[in-house]
Amino acid sequence: MNGNSILFYVYFGKLNSDTFFLKNLITFIEILQEKQTENVVEKLCLRFRNADSERQWRDIAFCLSLLPFSSDKSLKKLAEGLHYYQDKLHEETLFKSLMDIISKVNSKKQKCKSLFIFIYLF
C-alpha cells in the first residue's frame, strides 16, 4: 500500500487505528526528500477541508507530525494551509500533534519559524 492509498483509506475511515499507525510509520519513514515532504504537507492540509470526523482530523495531524520538516518550505506549506485546519484546533490530539511539529522544529534550531507558526495558530 503506497502513501496515496493510505491517504484514501484515512479519508474514508477504512483503516483501524493499529493498521493506520503501523502503515503510516513505515510509509512516512521512507519519505526523505524535501520536495516530497512539501507535497505531502500540502496534500494533508487539503485533506482537513473535507474531513468530517474528529478521528480523521487526528489521523491527518498525526501524519503531519511524522514528517521531518527539515526546511523552511515545509513549514511555509503548513502555515499556508492553516485556514484548512484552524477551526479544528480545539481537538486536543490534533493540537498536540501540531505542537509536536513545533517542538521538532525547535530542536532543529529553527526557532524563529516555529515561533511564527505558534503565533499564527493563535
PDB file as gemmi writes it, atoms N, CA and C in Angstrom:
CRYST1    1.000    1.000    1.000  90.00  90.00  90.00 P 1                      
ATOM      1  N   MET A   1       0.856  -1.167   0.000  1.00  0.00           N  
ATOM      2  CA  MET A   1       0.000   0.000   0.000  1.00  0.00           C  
ATOM      3  C   MET A   1       0.902   1.229   0.000  1.00  0.00           C  
ATOM      4  N   ASN A   2       0.733   2.108  -0.969  1.00  0.00           N  
ATOM      5  CA  ASN A   2       1.571   3.302  -1.031  1.00  0.00           C  
ATOM      6  C   ASN A   2       0.929   4.450  -0.255  1.00  0.00           C  
ATOM      7  N   GLY A   3       1.639   5.583  -0.202  1.00  0.00           N  
ATOM      8  CA  GLY A   3       1.174   6.723   0.578  1.00  0.00           C  
ATOM      9  C   GLY A   3      -0.174   7.255   0.135  1.00  0.00           C  
ATOM     10  N   ASN A   4      -0.400   7.341  -1.186  1.00  0.00           N  
ATOM     11  CA  ASN A   4      -1.681   7.847  -1.677  1.00  0.00           C  
ATOM     12  C   ASN A   4      -2.829   6.918  -1.299  1.00  0.00           C  
ATOM     13  N   SER A   5      -2.600   5.618  -1.335  1.00  0.00           N  
ATOM     14  CA  SER A   5      -3.635   4.666  -0.942  1.00  0.00           C  
ATOM     15  C   SER A   5      -3.987   4.839   0.528  1.00  0.00           C  
ATOM     16  N   ILE A   6      -2.977   5.031   1.352  1.00  0.00           N  
ATOM     17  CA  ILE A   6      -3.216   5.211   2.777  1.00  0.00           C  
ATOM     18  C   ILE A   6      -4.039   6.473   3.010  1.00  0.00           C  
ATOM     19  N   LEU A   7      -3.699   7.563   2.295  1.00  0.00           N  
ATOM     20  CA  LEU A   7      -4.469   8.796   2.447  1.00  0.00           C  
ATOM     21  C   LEU A   7      -5.928   8.571   2.055  1.00  0.00           C  
ATOM     22  N   PHE A   8      -6.170   7.781   1.020  1.00  0.00           N  
ATOM     23  CA  PHE A   8      -7.527   7.457   0.596  1.00  0.00           C  
ATOM     24  C   PHE A   8      -8.271   6.724   1.718  1.00  0.00           C  
ATOM     25  N   TYR A   9      -7.618   5.725   2.292  1.00  0.00           N  
ATOM     26  CA  TYR A   9      -8.262   4.945   3.343  1.00  0.00           C  
ATOM     27  C   TYR A   9      -8.471   5.768   4.610  1.00  0.00           C  
ATOM     28  N   VAL A  10      -7.549   6.694   4.892  1.00  0.00           N  
ATOM     29  CA  VAL A  10      -7.723   7.580   6.039  1.00  0.00           C  
ATOM     30  C   VAL A  10      -8.947   8.453   5.807  1.00  0.00           C  
ATOM     31  N   TYR A  11      -9.062   8.979   4.612  1.00  0.00           N  
ATOM     32  CA  TYR A  11     -10.168   9.887   4.294  1.00  0.00           C  
ATOM     33  C   TYR A  11     -11.510   9.194   4.475  1.00  0.00           C  
ATOM     34  N   PHE A  12     -11.613   7.961   4.047  1.00  0.00           N  
ATOM     35  CA  PHE A  12     -12.870   7.242   4.133  1.00  0.00           C  
ATOM     36  C   PHE A  12     -12.991   6.406   5.408  1.00  0.00           C  
ATOM     37  N   GLY A  13     -12.021   6.498   6.311  1.00  0.00           N  
ATOM     38  CA  GLY A  13     -12.098   5.835   7.605  1.00  0.00           C  
ATOM     39  C   GLY A  13     -12.103   4.326   7.536  1.00  0.00           C  
ATOM     40  N   LYS A  14     -11.407   3.741   6.581  1.00  0.00           N  
ATOM     41  CA  LYS A  14     -11.448   2.296   6.396  1.00  0.00           C  
ATOM     42  C   LYS A  14     -10.282   1.564   7.054  1.00  0.00           C  
ATOM     43  N   LEU A  15      -9.411   2.264   7.749  1.00  0.00           N  
ATOM     44  CA  LEU A  15      -8.301   1.606   8.452  1.00  0.00           C  
ATOM     45  C   LEU A  15      -8.570   1.669   9.953  1.00  0.00           C  
ATOM     46  N   ASN A  16      -8.312   0.575  10.642  1.00  0.00           N  
ATOM     47  CA  ASN A  16      -8.409   0.654  12.097  1.00  0.00           C  
ATOM     48  C   ASN A  16      -7.154   1.348  12.612  1.00  0.00           C  
ATOM     49  N   SER A  17      -7.164   1.746  13.859  1.00  0.00           N  
ATOM     50  CA  SER A  17      -6.070   2.556  14.399  1.00  0.00           C  
ATOM     51  C   SER A  17      -4.714   1.872  14.308  1.00  0.00           C  
ATOM     52  N   ASP A  18      -4.636   0.607  14.706  1.00  0.00           N  
ATOM     53  CA  ASP A  18      -3.349  -0.095  14.694  1.00  0.00           C  
ATOM     54  C   ASP A  18      -2.782  -0.194  13.287  1.00  0.00           C  
ATOM     55  N   THR A  19      -3.610  -0.583  12.343  1.00  0.00           N  
ATOM     56  CA  THR A  19      -3.163  -0.702  10.957  1.00  0.00           C  
ATOM     57  C   THR A  19      -2.746   0.649  10.422  1.00  0.00           C  
ATOM     58  N   PHE A  20      -3.530   1.658  10.719  1.00  0.00           N  
ATOM     59  CA  PHE A  20      -3.244   3.006  10.249  1.00  0.00           C  
ATOM     60  C   PHE A  20      -1.879   3.476  10.728  1.00  0.00           C  
ATOM     61  N   PHE A  21      -1.624   3.388  12.021  1.00  0.00           N  
ATOM     62  CA  PHE A  21      -0.367   3.884  12.565  1.00  0.00           C  
ATOM     63  C   PHE A  21       0.832   3.088  12.052  1.00  0.00           C  
ATOM     64  N   LEU A  22       0.707   1.795  11.996  1.00  0.00           N  
ATOM     65  CA  LEU A  22       1.804   0.964  11.526  1.00  0.00           C  
ATOM     66  C   LEU A  22       2.144   1.265  10.074  1.00  0.00           C  
ATOM     67  N   LYS A  23       1.150   1.289   9.215  1.00  0.00           N  
ATOM     68  CA  LYS A  23       1.396   1.537   7.794  1.00  0.00           C  
ATOM     69  C   LYS A  23       1.920   2.944   7.564  1.00  0.00           C  
ATOM     70  N   ASN A  24       1.437   3.908   8.314  1.00  0.00           N  
ATOM     71  CA  ASN A  24       1.923   5.266   8.144  1.00  0.00           C  
ATOM     72  C   ASN A  24       3.345   5.437   8.650  1.00  0.00           C  
ATOM     73  N   LEU A  25       3.673   4.790   9.741  1.00  0.00           N  
ATOM     74  CA  LEU A  25       5.049   4.871  10.214  1.00  0.00           C  
ATOM     75  C   LEU A  25       6.013   4.348   9.151  1.00  0.00           C  
ATOM     76  N   ILE A  26       5.678   3.225   8.580  1.00  0.00           N  
ATOM     77  CA  ILE A  26       6.538   2.642   7.549  1.00  0.00           C  
ATOM     78  C   ILE A  26       6.619   3.552   6.337  1.00  0.00           C  
ATOM     79  N   THR A  27       5.489   4.056   5.893  1.00  0.00           N  
ATOM     80  CA  THR A  27       5.459   4.896   4.696  1.00  0.00           C  
ATOM     81  C   THR A  27       6.192   6.213   4.912  1.00  0.00           C  
ATOM     82  N   PHE A  28       5.910   6.896   6.007  1.00  0.00           N  
ATOM     83  CA  PHE A  28       6.480   8.212   6.210  1.00  0.00           C  
ATOM     84  C   PHE A  28       7.961   8.182   6.580  1.00  0.00           C  
ATOM     85  N   ILE A  29       8.408   7.107   7.138  1.00  0.00           N  
ATOM     86  CA  ILE A  29       9.843   6.983   7.399  1.00  0.00           C  
ATOM     87  C   ILE A  29      10.607   6.948   6.080  1.00  0.00           C  
ATOM     88  N   GLU A  30       9.960   6.408   5.049  1.00  0.00           N  
ATOM     89  CA  GLU A  30      10.592   6.313   3.739  1.00  0.00           C  
ATOM     90  C   GLU A  30      10.668   7.655   3.013  1.00  0.00           C  
ATOM     91  N   ILE A  31       9.870   8.627   3.426  1.00  0.00           N  
ATOM     92  CA  ILE A  31       9.887   9.925   2.756  1.00  0.00           C  
ATOM     93  C   ILE A  31      11.083  10.723   3.271  1.00  0.00           C  
ATOM     94  N   LEU A  32      12.051  10.909   2.431  1.00  0.00           N  
ATOM     95  CA  LEU A  32      13.257  11.603   2.861  1.00  0.00           C  
ATOM     96  C   LEU A  32      13.504  12.887   2.082  1.00  0.00           C  
ATOM     97  N   GLN A  33      13.073  12.952   0.869  1.00  0.00           N  
ATOM     98  CA  GLN A  33      13.368  14.121   0.060  1.00  0.00           C  
ATOM     99  C   GLN A  33      12.415  15.249   0.414  1.00  0.00           C  
ATOM    100  N   GLU A  34      12.950  16.431   0.528  1.00  0.00           N  
ATOM    101  CA  GLU A  34      12.170  17.582   0.982  1.00  0.00           C  
ATOM    102  C   GLU A  34      11.020  17.932   0.043  1.00  0.00           C  
ATOM    103  N   LYS A  35      11.220  17.810  -1.233  1.00  0.00           N  
ATOM    104  CA  LYS A  35      10.146  18.146  -2.166  1.00  0.00           C  
ATOM    105  C   LYS A  35       8.948  17.236  -1.942  1.00  0.00           C  
ATOM    106  N   GLN A  36       9.212  15.970  -1.698  1.00  0.00           N  
ATOM    107  CA  GLN A  36       8.116  15.054  -1.394  1.00  0.00           C  
ATOM    108  C   GLN A  36       7.414  15.482  -0.109  1.00  0.00           C  
ATOM    109  N   THR A  37       8.181  15.891   0.860  1.00  0.00           N  
ATOM    110  CA  THR A  37       7.610  16.325   2.129  1.00  0.00           C  
ATOM    111  C   THR A  37       6.715  17.537   1.921  1.00  0.00           C  
ATOM    112  N   GLU A  38       7.176  18.500   1.133  1.00  0.00           N  
ATOM    113  CA  GLU A  38       6.356  19.679   0.844  1.00  0.00           C  
ATOM    114  C   GLU A  38       5.021  19.282   0.221  1.00  0.00           C  
ATOM    115  N   ASN A  39       5.073  18.391  -0.752  1.00  0.00           N  
ATOM    116  CA  ASN A  39       3.855  17.952  -1.425  1.00  0.00           C  
ATOM    117  C   ASN A  39       2.918  17.224  -0.469  1.00  0.00           C  
ATOM    118  N   VAL A  40       3.475  16.399   0.397  1.00  0.00           N  
ATOM    119  CA  VAL A  40       2.654  15.660   1.356  1.00  0.00           C  
ATOM    120  C   VAL A  40       2.019  16.625   2.357  1.00  0.00           C  
ATOM    121  N   VAL A  41       2.779  17.617   2.832  1.00  0.00           N  
ATOM    122  CA  VAL A  41       2.227  18.612   3.763  1.00  0.00           C  
ATOM    123  C   VAL A  41       1.050  19.330   3.105  1.00  0.00           C  
ATOM    124  N   GLU A  42       1.244  19.747   1.875  1.00  0.00           N  
ATOM    125  CA  GLU A  42       0.177  20.449   1.165  1.00  0.00           C  
ATOM    126  C   GLU A  42      -1.066  19.563   0.999  1.00  0.00           C  
ATOM    127  N   LYS A  43      -0.862  18.313   0.599  1.00  0.00           N  
ATOM    128  CA  LYS A  43      -1.990  17.397   0.399  1.00  0.00           C  
ATOM    129  C   LYS A  43      -2.707  17.086   1.707  1.00  0.00           C  
ATOM    130  N   LEU A  44      -1.935  16.903   2.774  1.00  0.00           N  
ATOM    131  CA  LEU A  44      -2.565  16.613   4.064  1.00  0.00           C  
ATOM    132  C   LEU A  44      -3.361  17.813   4.569  1.00  0.00           C  
ATOM    133  N   CYS A  45      -2.836  19.010   4.382  1.00  0.00           N  
ATOM    134  CA  CYS A  45      -3.589  20.199   4.785  1.00  0.00           C  
ATOM    135  C   CYS A  45      -4.898  20.299   4.004  1.00  0.00           C  
ATOM    136  N   LEU A  46      -4.849  19.966   2.731  1.00  0.00           N  
ATOM    137  CA  LEU A  46      -6.070  19.970   1.917  1.00  0.00           C  
ATOM    138  C   LEU A  46      -7.074  18.934   2.406  1.00  0.00           C  
ATOM    139  N   ARG A  47      -6.588  17.836   2.967  1.00  0.00           N  
ATOM    140  CA  ARG A  47      -7.477  16.793   3.487  1.00  0.00           C  
ATOM    141  C   ARG A  47      -8.344  17.304   4.639  1.00  0.00           C  
ATOM    142  N   PHE A  48      -7.830  18.261   5.401  1.00  0.00           N  
ATOM    143  CA  PHE A  48      -8.620  18.815   6.501  1.00  0.00           C  
ATOM    144  C   PHE A  48      -9.921  19.430   5.988  1.00  0.00           C  
ATOM    145  N   ARG A  49      -9.880  19.983   4.800  1.00  0.00           N  
ATOM    146  CA  ARG A  49     -11.036  20.675   4.234  1.00  0.00           C  
ATOM    147  C   ARG A  49     -12.258  19.753   4.161  1.00  0.00           C  
ATOM    148  N   ASN A  50     -12.044  18.496   3.779  1.00  0.00           N  
ATOM    149  CA  ASN A  50     -13.165  17.575   3.588  1.00  0.00           C  
ATOM    150  C   ASN A  50     -13.318  16.551   4.705  1.00  0.00           C  
ATOM    151  N   ALA A  51     -12.468  16.619   5.709  1.00  0.00           N  
ATOM    152  CA  ALA A  51     -12.550  15.659   6.817  1.00  0.00           C  
ATOM    153  C   ALA A  51     -13.766  15.981   7.683  1.00  0.00           C  
ATOM    154  N   ASP A  52     -14.583  14.963   7.904  1.00  0.00           N  
ATOM    155  CA  ASP A  52     -15.833  15.171   8.631  1.00  0.00           C  
ATOM    156  C   ASP A  52     -15.760  14.838  10.115  1.00  0.00           C  
ATOM    157  N   SER A  53     -14.903  13.908  10.476  1.00  0.00           N  
ATOM    158  CA  SER A  53     -14.891  13.453  11.866  1.00  0.00           C  
ATOM    159  C   SER A  53     -13.605  13.875  12.571  1.00  0.00           C  
ATOM    160  N   GLU A  54     -13.699  13.926  13.886  1.00  0.00           N  
ATOM    161  CA  GLU A  54     -12.517  14.257  14.682  1.00  0.00           C  
ATOM    162  C   GLU A  54     -11.442  13.198  14.513  1.00  0.00           C  
ATOM    163  N   ARG A  55     -11.825  11.970  14.295  1.00  0.00           N  
ATOM    164  CA  ARG A  55     -10.842  10.900  14.073  1.00  0.00           C  
ATOM    165  C   ARG A  55     -10.021  11.193  12.823  1.00  0.00           C  
ATOM    166  N   GLN A  56     -10.672  11.630  11.762  1.00  0.00           N  
ATOM    167  CA  GLN A  56      -9.950  11.970  10.538  1.00  0.00           C  
ATOM    168  C   GLN A  56      -9.008  13.143  10.784  1.00  0.00           C  
ATOM    169  N   TRP A  57      -9.445  14.121  11.555  1.00  0.00           N  
ATOM    170  CA  TRP A  57      -8.581  15.254  11.875  1.00  0.00           C  
ATOM    171  C   TRP A  57      -7.336  14.780  12.607  1.00  0.00           C  
ATOM    172  N   ARG A  58      -7.546  13.910  13.609  1.00  0.00           N  
ATOM    173  CA  ARG A  58      -6.418  13.400  14.391  1.00  0.00           C  
ATOM    174  C   ARG A  58      -5.454  12.601  13.512  1.00  0.00           C  
ATOM    175  N   ASP A  59      -6.000  11.774  12.636  1.00  0.00           N  
ATOM    176  CA  ASP A  59      -5.155  10.958  11.759  1.00  0.00           C  
ATOM    177  C   ASP A  59      -4.318  11.815  10.822  1.00  0.00           C  
ATOM    178  N   ILE A  60      -4.917  12.848  10.274  1.00  0.00           N  
ATOM    179  CA  ILE A  60      -4.188  13.746   9.371  1.00  0.00           C  
ATOM    180  C   ILE A  60      -3.090  14.478  10.139  1.00  0.00           C  
ATOM    181  N   ALA A  61      -3.426  14.978  11.327  1.00  0.00           N  
ATOM    182  CA  ALA A  61      -2.425  15.681  12.144  1.00  0.00           C  
ATOM    183  C   ALA A  61      -1.286  14.746  12.541  1.00  0.00           C  
ATOM    184  N   PHE A  62      -1.622  13.496  12.839  1.00  0.00           N  
ATOM    185  CA  PHE A  62      -0.595  12.513  13.171  1.00  0.00           C  
ATOM    186  C   PHE A  62       0.357  12.328  11.981  1.00  0.00           C  
ATOM    187  N   CYS A  63      -0.202  12.213  10.800  1.00  0.00           N  
ATOM    188  CA  CYS A  63       0.623  12.072   9.595  1.00  0.00           C  
ATOM    189  C   CYS A  63       1.553  13.274   9.446  1.00  0.00           C  
ATOM    190  N   LEU A  64       1.028  14.452   9.654  1.00  0.00           N  
ATOM    191  CA  LEU A  64       1.858  15.660   9.570  1.00  0.00           C  
ATOM    192  C   LEU A  64       2.991  15.614  10.590  1.00  0.00           C  
ATOM    193  N   SER A  65       2.698  15.135  11.781  1.00  0.00           N  
ATOM    194  CA  SER A  65       3.724  15.114  12.836  1.00  0.00           C  
ATOM    195  C   SER A  65       4.852  14.132  12.551  1.00  0.00           C  
ATOM    196  N   LEU A  66       4.617  13.177  11.659  1.00  0.00           N  
ATOM    197  CA  LEU A  66       5.659  12.218  11.301  1.00  0.00           C  
ATOM    198  C   LEU A  66       6.664  12.761  10.285  1.00  0.00           C  
ATOM    199  N   LEU A  67       6.303  13.828   9.614  1.00  0.00           N  
ATOM    200  CA  LEU A  67       7.163  14.379   8.572  1.00  0.00           C  
ATOM    201  C   LEU A  67       8.355  15.113   9.187  1.00  0.00           C  
ATOM    202  N   PRO A  68       9.475  15.158   8.454  1.00  0.00           N  
ATOM    203  CA  PRO A  68      10.696  15.728   9.029  1.00  0.00           C  
ATOM    204  C   PRO A  68      10.714  17.248   9.184  1.00  0.00           C  
ATOM    205  N   PHE A  69       9.997  18.026   8.401  1.00  0.00           N  
ATOM    206  CA  PHE A  69      10.027  19.486   8.463  1.00  0.00           C  
ATOM    207  C   PHE A  69      11.455  20.007   8.577  1.00  0.00           C  
ATOM    208  N   SER A  70      12.275  19.567   7.634  1.00  0.00           N  
ATOM    209  CA  SER A  70      13.693  19.916   7.683  1.00  0.00           C  
ATOM    210  C   SER A  70      14.026  21.202   6.945  1.00  0.00           C  
ATOM    211  N   SER A  71      13.066  21.815   6.294  1.00  0.00           N  
ATOM    212  CA  SER A  71      13.346  23.082   5.617  1.00  0.00           C  
ATOM    213  C   SER A  71      12.221  24.075   5.855  1.00  0.00           C  
ATOM    214  N   ASP A  72      12.512  25.321   5.537  1.00  0.00           N  
ATOM    215  CA  ASP A  72      11.525  26.377   5.682  1.00  0.00           C  
ATOM    216  C   ASP A  72      10.328  26.165   4.760  1.00  0.00           C  
ATOM    217  N   LYS A  73      10.554  25.536   3.618  1.00  0.00           N  
ATOM    218  CA  LYS A  73       9.476  25.357   2.646  1.00  0.00           C  
ATOM    219  C   LYS A  73       8.354  24.485   3.200  1.00  0.00           C  
ATOM    220  N   SER A  74       8.699  23.443   3.907  1.00  0.00           N  
ATOM    221  CA  SER A  74       7.674  22.571   4.511  1.00  0.00           C  
ATOM    222  C   SER A  74       6.871  23.329   5.553  1.00  0.00           C  
ATOM    223  N   LEU A  75       7.574  24.112   6.380  1.00  0.00           N  
ATOM    224  CA  LEU A  75       6.888  24.917   7.394  1.00  0.00           C  
ATOM    225  C   LEU A  75       5.973  25.951   6.751  1.00  0.00           C  
ATOM    226  N   LYS A  76       6.441  26.521   5.646  1.00  0.00           N  
ATOM    227  CA  LYS A  76       5.633  27.505   4.931  1.00  0.00           C  
ATOM    228  C   LYS A  76       4.347  26.862   4.414  1.00  0.00           C  
ATOM    229  N   LYS A  77       4.453  25.647   3.883  1.00  0.00           N  
ATOM    230  CA  LYS A  77       3.267  24.933   3.391  1.00  0.00           C  
ATOM    231  C   LYS A  77       2.287  24.682   4.536  1.00  0.00           C  
ATOM    232  N   LEU A  78       2.803  24.320   5.704  1.00  0.00           N  
ATOM    233  CA  LEU A  78       1.950  24.087   6.868  1.00  0.00           C  
ATOM    234  C   LEU A  78       1.240  25.385   7.275  1.00  0.00           C  
ATOM    235  N   ALA A  79       1.981  26.491   7.291  1.00  0.00           N  
ATOM    236  CA  ALA A  79       1.395  27.779   7.652  1.00  0.00           C  
ATOM    237  C   ALA A  79       0.380  28.234   6.599  1.00  0.00           C  
ATOM    238  N   GLU A  80       0.675  28.002   5.335  1.00  0.00           N  
ATOM    239  CA  GLU A  80      -0.254  28.379   4.260  1.00  0.00           C  
ATOM    240  C   GLU A  80      -1.547  27.578   4.332  1.00  0.00           C  
ATOM    241  N   GLY A  81      -1.479  26.372   4.851  1.00  0.00           N  
ATOM    242  CA  GLY A  81      -2.668  25.532   4.955  1.00  0.00           C  
ATOM    243  C   GLY A  81      -3.472  25.753   6.216  1.00  0.00           C  
ATOM    244  N   LEU A  82      -3.085  26.720   7.031  1.00  0.00           N  
ATOM    245  CA  LEU A  82      -3.746  26.964   8.309  1.00  0.00           C  
ATOM    246  C   LEU A  82      -5.249  27.151   8.169  1.00  0.00           C  
ATOM    247  N   HIS A  83      -5.698  27.823   7.147  1.00  0.00           N  
ATOM    248  CA  HIS A  83      -7.134  28.078   7.015  1.00  0.00           C  
ATOM    249  C   HIS A  83      -7.949  26.793   6.831  1.00  0.00           C  
ATOM    250  N   TYR A  84      -7.286  25.691   6.491  1.00  0.00           N  
ATOM    251  CA  TYR A  84      -7.992  24.414   6.362  1.00  0.00           C  
ATOM    252  C   TYR A  84      -8.196  23.722   7.712  1.00  0.00           C  
ATOM    253  N   TYR A  85      -7.344  24.013   8.689  1.00  0.00           N  
ATOM    254  CA  TYR A  85      -7.451  23.312   9.973  1.00  0.00           C  
ATOM    255  C   TYR A  85      -7.603  24.237  11.172  1.00  0.00           C  
ATOM    256  N   GLN A  86      -7.668  25.520  10.956  1.00  0.00           N  
ATOM    257  CA  GLN A  86      -7.751  26.469  12.058  1.00  0.00           C  
ATOM    258  C   GLN A  86      -8.990  26.229  12.923  1.00  0.00           C  
ATOM    259  N   ASP A  87     -10.104  25.899  12.306  1.00  0.00           N  
ATOM    260  CA  ASP A  87     -11.336  25.677  13.056  1.00  0.00           C  
ATOM    261  C   ASP A  87     -11.351  24.340  13.797  1.00  0.00           C  
ATOM    262  N   LYS A  88     -10.333  23.516  13.586  1.00  0.00           N  
ATOM    263  CA  LYS A  88     -10.272  22.194  14.203  1.00  0.00           C  
ATOM    264  C   LYS A  88      -9.262  22.126  15.349  1.00  0.00           C  
ATOM    265  N   LEU A  89      -8.617  23.231  15.656  1.00  0.00           N  
ATOM    266  CA  LEU A  89      -7.564  23.248  16.671  1.00  0.00           C  
ATOM    267  C   LEU A  89      -8.077  23.005  18.085  1.00  0.00           C  
ATOM    268  N   HIS A  90      -9.360  23.051  18.272  1.00  0.00           N  
ATOM    269  CA  HIS A  90      -9.919  22.774  19.604  1.00  0.00           C  
ATOM    270  C   HIS A  90      -9.783  21.298  19.973  1.00  0.00           C  
ATOM    271  N   GLU A  91      -9.590  20.432  18.983  1.00  0.00           N  
ATOM    272  CA  GLU A  91      -9.439  18.999  19.248  1.00  0.00           C  
ATOM    273  C   GLU A  91      -8.058  18.763  19.852  1.00  0.00           C  
ATOM    274  N   GLU A  92      -8.028  18.213  21.043  1.00  0.00           N  
ATOM    275  CA  GLU A  92      -6.805  18.124  21.853  1.00  0.00           C  
ATOM    276  C   GLU A  92      -5.676  17.333  21.176  1.00  0.00           C  
ATOM    277  N   THR A  93      -5.988  16.186  20.601  1.00  0.00           N  
ATOM    278  CA  THR A  93      -4.952  15.349  19.990  1.00  0.00           C  
ATOM    279  C   THR A  93      -4.383  16.011  18.744  1.00  0.00           C  
ATOM    280  N   LEU A  94      -5.237  16.640  17.963  1.00  0.00           N  
ATOM    281  CA  LEU A  94      -4.781  17.362  16.779  1.00  0.00           C  
ATOM    282  C   LEU A  94      -3.833  18.486  17.198  1.00  0.00           C  
ATOM    283  N   PHE A  95      -4.240  19.242  18.205  1.00  0.00           N  
ATOM    284  CA  PHE A  95      -3.420  20.343  18.698  1.00  0.00           C  
ATOM    285  C   PHE A  95      -2.069  19.831  19.194  1.00  0.00           C  
ATOM    286  N   LYS A  96      -2.075  18.712  19.907  1.00  0.00           N  
ATOM    287  CA  LYS A  96      -0.832  18.131  20.416  1.00  0.00           C  
ATOM    288  C   LYS A  96       0.088  17.733  19.261  1.00  0.00           C  
ATOM    289  N   SER A  97      -0.469  17.162  18.211  1.00  0.00           N  
ATOM    290  CA  SER A  97       0.350  16.781  17.048  1.00  0.00           C  
ATOM    291  C   SER A  97       1.004  18.009  16.424  1.00  0.00           C  
ATOM    292  N   LEU A  98       0.267  19.111  16.339  1.00  0.00           N  
ATOM    293  CA  LEU A  98       0.849  20.333  15.776  1.00  0.00           C  
ATOM    294  C   LEU A  98       1.920  20.913  16.704  1.00  0.00           C  
ATOM    295  N   MET A  99       1.705  20.807  17.996  1.00  0.00           N  
ATOM    296  CA  MET A  99       2.721  21.267  18.945  1.00  0.00           C  
ATOM    297  C   MET A  99       3.969  20.378  18.874  1.00  0.00           C  
ATOM    298  N   ASP A 100       3.778  19.091  18.580  1.00  0.00           N  
ATOM    299  CA  ASP A 100       4.920  18.193  18.386  1.00  0.00           C  
ATOM    300  C   ASP A 100       5.758  18.630  17.185  1.00  0.00           C  
ATOM    301  N   ILE A 101       5.098  19.102  16.150  1.00  0.00           N  
ATOM    302  CA  ILE A 101       5.825  19.610  14.979  1.00  0.00           C  
ATOM    303  C   ILE A 101       6.662  20.808  15.387  1.00  0.00           C  
ATOM    304  N   ILE A 102       6.068  21.715  16.145  1.00  0.00           N  
ATOM    305  CA  ILE A 102       6.803  22.903  16.581  1.00  0.00           C  
ATOM    306  C   ILE A 102       7.978  22.513  17.470  1.00  0.00           C  
ATOM    307  N   SER A 103       7.782  21.544  18.336  1.00  0.00           N  
ATOM    308  CA  SER A 103       8.879  21.071  19.190  1.00  0.00           C  
ATOM    309  C   SER A 103      10.001  20.464  18.356  1.00  0.00           C  
ATOM    310  N   LYS A 104       9.607  19.699  17.353  1.00  0.00           N  
ATOM    311  CA  LYS A 104      10.594  19.076  16.475  1.00  0.00           C  
ATOM    312  C   LYS A 104      11.406  20.143  15.741  1.00  0.00           C  
ATOM    313  N   VAL A 105      10.719  21.177  15.282  1.00  0.00           N  
ATOM    314  CA  VAL A 105      11.396  22.259  14.573  1.00  0.00           C  
ATOM    315  C   VAL A 105      12.319  22.996  15.525  1.00  0.00           C  
ATOM    316  N   ASN A 106      11.874  23.229  16.747  1.00  0.00           N  
ATOM    317  CA  ASN A 106      12.718  23.894  17.737  1.00  0.00           C  
ATOM    318  C   ASN A 106      13.989  23.114  17.980  1.00  0.00           C  
ATOM    319  N   SER A 107      13.885  21.812  18.009  1.00  0.00           N  
ATOM    320  CA  SER A 107      15.067  21.002  18.249  1.00  0.00           C  
ATOM    321  C   SER A 107      16.033  21.050  17.077  1.00  0.00           C  
ATOM    322  N   LYS A 108      15.547  21.519  15.937  1.00  0.00           N  
ATOM    323  CA  LYS A 108      16.412  21.654  14.760  1.00  0.00           C  
ATOM    324  C   LYS A 108      16.910  23.081  14.590  1.00  0.00           C  
ATOM    325  N   LYS A 109      16.776  23.876  15.630  1.00  0.00           N  
ATOM    326  CA  LYS A 109      17.304  25.244  15.647  1.00  0.00           C  
ATOM    327  C   LYS A 109      16.597  26.172  14.666  1.00  0.00           C  
ATOM    328  N   GLN A 110      15.327  25.937  14.446  1.00  0.00           N  
ATOM    329  CA  GLN A 110      14.564  26.827  13.582  1.00  0.00           C  
ATOM    330  C   GLN A 110      13.534  27.570  14.424  1.00  0.00           C  
ATOM    331  N   LYS A 111      13.994  28.159  15.489  1.00  0.00           N  
ATOM    332  CA  LYS A 111      13.096  28.746  16.476  1.00  0.00           C  
ATOM    333  C   LYS A 111      12.274  29.902  15.915  1.00  0.00           C  
ATOM    334  N   CYS A 112      12.837  30.690  15.051  1.00  0.00           N  
ATOM    335  CA  CYS A 112      12.095  31.822  14.524  1.00  0.00           C  
ATOM    336  C   CYS A 112      10.877  31.372  13.736  1.00  0.00           C  
ATOM    337  N   LYS A 113      11.072  30.374  12.894  1.00  0.00           N  
ATOM    338  CA  LYS A 113       9.961  29.870  12.084  1.00  0.00           C  
ATOM    339  C   LYS A 113       8.897  29.222  12.956  1.00  0.00           C  
ATOM    340  N   SER A 114       9.304  28.435  13.935  1.00  0.00           N  
ATOM    341  CA  SER A 114       8.318  27.765  14.778  1.00  0.00           C  
ATOM    342  C   SER A 114       7.565  28.779  15.632  1.00  0.00           C  
ATOM    343  N   LEU A 115       8.241  29.807  16.062  1.00  0.00           N  
ATOM    344  CA  LEU A 115       7.579  30.855  16.825  1.00  0.00           C  
ATOM    345  C   LEU A 115       6.532  31.541  15.954  1.00  0.00           C  
ATOM    346  N   PHE A 116       6.874  31.787  14.693  1.00  0.00           N  
ATOM    347  CA  PHE A 116       5.929  32.377  13.748  1.00  0.00           C  
ATOM    348  C   PHE A 116       4.686  31.503  13.627  1.00  0.00           C  
ATOM    349  N   ILE A 117       4.882  30.196  13.484  1.00  0.00           N  
ATOM    350  CA  ILE A 117       3.743  29.280  13.337  1.00  0.00           C  
ATOM    351  C   ILE A 117       2.927  29.262  14.622  1.00  0.00           C  
ATOM    352  N   PHE A 118       3.598  29.237  15.765  1.00  0.00           N  
ATOM    353  CA  PHE A 118       2.898  29.206  17.043  1.00  0.00           C  
ATOM    354  C   PHE A 118       2.012  30.450  17.198  1.00  0.00           C  
ATOM    355  N   ILE A 119       2.564  31.605  16.893  1.00  0.00           N  
ATOM    356  CA  ILE A 119       1.804  32.853  16.993  1.00  0.00           C  
ATOM    357  C   ILE A 119       0.672  32.842  15.962  1.00  0.00           C  
ATOM    358  N   TYR A 120       0.956  32.339  14.803  1.00  0.00           N  
ATOM    359  CA  TYR A 120      -0.025  32.288  13.718  1.00  0.00           C  
ATOM    360  C   TYR A 120      -1.194  31.378  14.079  1.00  0.00           C  
ATOM    361  N   LEU A 121      -0.940  30.302  14.825  1.00  0.00           N  
ATOM    362  CA  LEU A 121      -2.003  29.393  15.236  1.00  0.00           C  
ATOM    363  C   LEU A 121      -2.946  30.035  16.231  1.00  0.00           C  
ATOM    364  N   PHE A 122      -2.453  30.976  16.983  1.00  0.00           N  
ATOM    365  CA  PHE A 122      -3.299  31.615  17.985  1.00  0.00           C  
ATOM    366  C   PHE A 122      -3.659  32.982  17.501  1.00  0.00           C  
TER     367      PHE A 122                                                      
END                                                                             
